[in-house]
Amino acid sequence: MKSENISTVKSANSRNKLSYHEIYLLALIDIVKGVTLNEIEKILKQYEQQEDYLTCAAIHKALKQAETHTIKELKDILDDQYKTHRGAGE
């Protein structure tokens, strides 16, 4: 499965300067949607070559979370983040 969220991080980040946390969440969303960890690691290597260390750190954090959490737990993390963000905006 091709990563749609992570592959758009670079262009979105160059225009909008996404935060570390936003990039991390995009990576988690990709993982929950079924993008393989191998695919995420390939994308990470691309960002390493571009020396985009903020994006690399965020993706690396998501990969570490995926290694130690189930998909359900990752979904719960995303749900909690959504509720927190939504509550802060209301």
HUBEL-V797682 format. One record per residue. N is the residue number from 0. RES is the residue in three letters. SS is DSSP state (2 for helix, 1 for strand, 0 for the rest). Layout:
N;RES;SS, N;RES;SS
//
This chain:
0;MET;0, 1;LYS;0, 2;SER;0, 3;GLU;2, 4;ASN;2, 5;ILE;2, 6;SER;2, 7;THR;0, 8;VAL;2, 9;LYS;2, 10;SER;2, 11;ALA;2, 12;ASN;2, 13;SER;2, 14;ARG;2, 15;ASN;2, 16;LYS;0, 17;LEU;0, 18;SER;0, 19;TYR;2, 20;HIS;2, 21;GLU;2, 22;ILE;2, 23;TYR;2, 24;LEU;2, 25;LEU;2, 26;ALA;2, 27;LEU;2, 28;ILE;2, 29;ASP;2, 30;ILE;2, 31;VAL;2, 32;LYS;2, 33;GLY;0, 34;VAL;0, 35;THR;0, 36;LEU;2, 37;ASN;2, 38;GLU;2, 39;ILE;2, 40;GLU;2, 41;LYS;2, 42;ILE;2, 43;LEU;2, 44;LYS;2, 45;GLN;2, 46;TYR;2, 47;GLU;2, 48;GLN;2, 49;GLN;0, 50;GLU;0, 51;ASP;0, 52;TYR;2, 53;LEU;2, 54;THR;2, 55;CYS;2, 56;ALA;2, 57;ALA;2, 58;ILE;2, 59;HIS;2, 60;LYS;2, 61;ALA;2, 62;LEU;2, 63;LYS;2, 64;GLN;2, 65;ALA;2, 66;GLU;2, 67;THR;2, 68;HIS;0, 69;THR;0, 70;ILE;2, 71;LYS;2, 72;GLU;2, 73;LEU;2, 74;LYS;2, 75;ASP;2, 76;ILE;2, 77;LEU;2, 78;ASP;2, 79;ASP;2, 80;GLN;2, 81;TYR;2, 82;LYS;2, 83;THR;2, 84;HIS;2, 85;ARG;2, 86;GLY;2, 87;ALA;2, 88;GLY;2, 89;GLU;0
//
